[in-house]
Amino acid sequence: MPYQVIVVGTDGSPRSEGAVSEALALAGPIGATLHVVHVVHPAVEAGRVDSQAFQQVIDQARDEVDNVRTRLAAEAQRHGVAMEFHTPGAGDVADALLSTAAAVDADLVVVGNRGMRGFSRFVLGSIPNKVAHQCHCSVLISNTEP
């Protein structure tokens, strides 16, 4: 089997949800394990801050991560796919995808195309571009939305 370990990134956006859908469609028929990466702010991981107003923002962000995890776990189960959820702390999303792919010895990384074009892509770079150029394994850049 060509792909036994697939890594996919999600931030809850339509593009990343399209990437997750493609990863699930690939993983299901071949029995691959899916590793979902959702990068979160370190304060979300810690769970507590000094400011009450910021604490509400952190609590909402933690709820969002929990909702994404729960929803994707149910979707993976419907597809018969084994799934692991990774929430590395803040930092570069591409680096989180690359380090997770290396840690789990991935065969494939699936990432959504953010749709940046022209000058924005040149100045800001792009997650798919960095992953495609630095990843040790195959990369699928998804252009679909669910």
N, C-alpha and C positions, 0 to 999 in steps of 0.2 A: 504494500500500500504506500502511495507516495506521501500522504500527509497523515501522520498519527497525532501530532501535537500542533494545534492552531492557536495563535494569539490574536486577539482582536481588541482594539481600543474603542471606548465609548465615552462620550460626554453628555449623552442624552439628546444631542442634536439629530435632526432628520438624516443628515449624511452619515453620522456614526451609527444610527439605527439601521440604515441600509447596509452598512458594513457588517453589523452583527447578524442581520438576516442572511447575508451571503455566507458568512462563516458557519452559521447553523446549517444552512443548506448543503454546504460542503462536508461538514463534520458528520452529519447524520448517517448518510448512506455508507460511509467508510469506517464508522466507529471511532472517529478521532476524538481526542479530548480537547475541549475548548477552554482557553484561559482568557478571561475577560479582564481588561485593565481599565480602571477608572481612577484617574489621578485626582487627589483631593488635597485641599489646603492642610498644612500640618495642624492648625488649630482645630480642624474638624476631627482629625485623628485623636488629638489630646482631649477634646470634648469640653474644655472649660477655658474661659477667659475672664479678665477682670471686669470689663464693661458689660453691663446688663443689655444694652442695645446690641452690642456686637455678639453677645451670647445668643440672642435670638437669631441672628444671621447664621451663626455656627450651628445652632439646633436645626434650622431649616435645611442647611447644607447636609447635615448628617441624615436627616429624614430623606432627602433626595437620594443620597447614596444608598440608604436602606431600601428605598422604593425601586431603584434601578436594579439592585442585587436581587430583590424578591421577584420582580417582573422577569428578569432574564433567567433566573433559576427555573421559574415555571415554564418559560418558553423552551429552555433547553430540555427540560423533562418531557415536554410535548413532542419534541423532535427525537427523544431517546439519546440525547447527547450528555456525556459527562462534562460538567463545567466546574471550573475553579474561578473564584473572583479575587482579583488583586487590587488593592487600593494603596499604591505607593504614595508617599507624601508629596508635597508640592515640588515643583521643579519642571524641567522641560518634558513635555508629554512624549516627544519622540524618544528622548533618553529613557523614559520609563518603559516604553514599548520595547526598545532595544534591549534593555537590561532584563526585562521579564522574558523576552524571547531567548536570550542567552541562558538565563537561569533554568528554564524548563526545557531547553534544547529543542526549540520549536522547529517545525518543518516549514511552516507558513505563517506569515503575519498578514492580517487583513486590516486595512485602514481606510477610513472614508476620506474622500477628496473634499477639502474645504472650499474648493471653487475659487481660490485666489488667482487672480490673473494680473499680468502686466507688472506695473511698478510695485504694487503691494506684495506680490510674490517675491520680487527681487529684494526688496527692503526687509520684509519680515521673514522670508523663507517660508517653508511649509513643512508640516509634520510628514505628509506622505513623501515629499522629496528627500528629507533627511533619512527617514526609515529606509527608503528604496536604495539610497546610496551607501548606507552603513550597516545594513542588516546582514547577518551571516547566512540567512536562509531566503527562500522565495518570498516575494511580497506581492499581494494583490491589492490594488488601489480601486476601491469601489466608488462608482459614480452614481449609485442608485439611492433613492430614498424609499422608505417603506410605503 
